[in-house]
């Protein structure tokens, strides 16, 4: 009789599996933030010639991205490479990124 419980005891002794959330792919905002951080430094805190995103007003960041998104030719004419990125952002992703960086100093 005790032998029937041995497999169950062995299973109970296994380490707890990682939560399913750890296996899910990163969110759209997390993927875009990683891309932003590539130029704007760790956590968007700035990197030399690239300005910091972190600590700016979320509304100001959203307005600038929307300006570049709505008029990419004007942005490109002034040398802003951000027009290429802003042009492909969905409006809700644009706002979420602005909130992501503008939320914490």
N, C-alpha and C positions, 0 to 999 in steps of 0.2 A: 504494500500500500504506500509506503513512504517513497518508493521509487517513482510513483506517478507524479509526485510533487517536485522531484528534482529538476525536470525541465523548466517548470514555472519559477522555481527559485533561481535558476541560472538566468532566466530572462529578467527577473527583478533585479538581479545584481548588475546588469549591463548599465553603462552610463546613460544618463538621460539624453535623448536625441536633441539636436538643436531645434529651437522653435521654428515653425514654418516661416515666420517673418524673416528669419535670417537667410532663407533660401529664395526669397522673392527678389526679383531684379530691382535695382534702385529706381526711384520715382523719376519722372521727367525733370522735375526741378533739380533733383540731386545730380542727374547726368549733366544738365546745363550748367549748374553751379561748378561742377568739376571742370568743365570747359572754360568757364569764366576765370576760375582760379589759375588756370594754366598761364594766363597773361597777367591777371590782376593780383597774383600772389596768393599765398595760403589764406584760405577763408576770405578772399577778396580784400585783404588789408593793404594792397598796393605792392608794387615791385619796380622800383626805379622809375622808369619813364611812364609806367602805367599807373593811373590814379587808383586810389583805394575806393572800393565800392562800399565796404563796411563802414557804417557810421553816417552815411549820407541819408538824407530824407528819402523814404520809400517813394513818396509822391514825386520828388525831383528825379529820381532814377527812372521811374515809370514814364514820366513826361519826356525825358531825353531819349529813352528807347523808342517811345511812340513817335517822336519827331523823326528819328532816323528811319523808323519803319515806314512812315508815311511819305517821306521825301528822301529816298535813298540816293538820288542823283546829287542833291545838294550836300548830303553828308559825304558822299564819295568825292565830290569836287573839293572839299576842304581836307581831304586825306583821311577821313575817319573810316577805318576798316569795320567799325561796328555796324555800319549800314547793312553789310552782308549778313551779319548775325541777326540783327533786329528784323530784317525783312522776312526771315523764316520762322520767327517766333509766333506762336499762337497768342492771341490777346491774353488769355488766362495764364499762360506760362510766363509771358512778359510781366504781368502784374505779380505773379507768385515769386519770380526772381527779384523784383524790386522789393517786395516785402521781406524776402529772405535776407537780403543784404542790408536793407534799411532798418530791420527790426532790432539789431544788436550793435552797440558801439564797438 
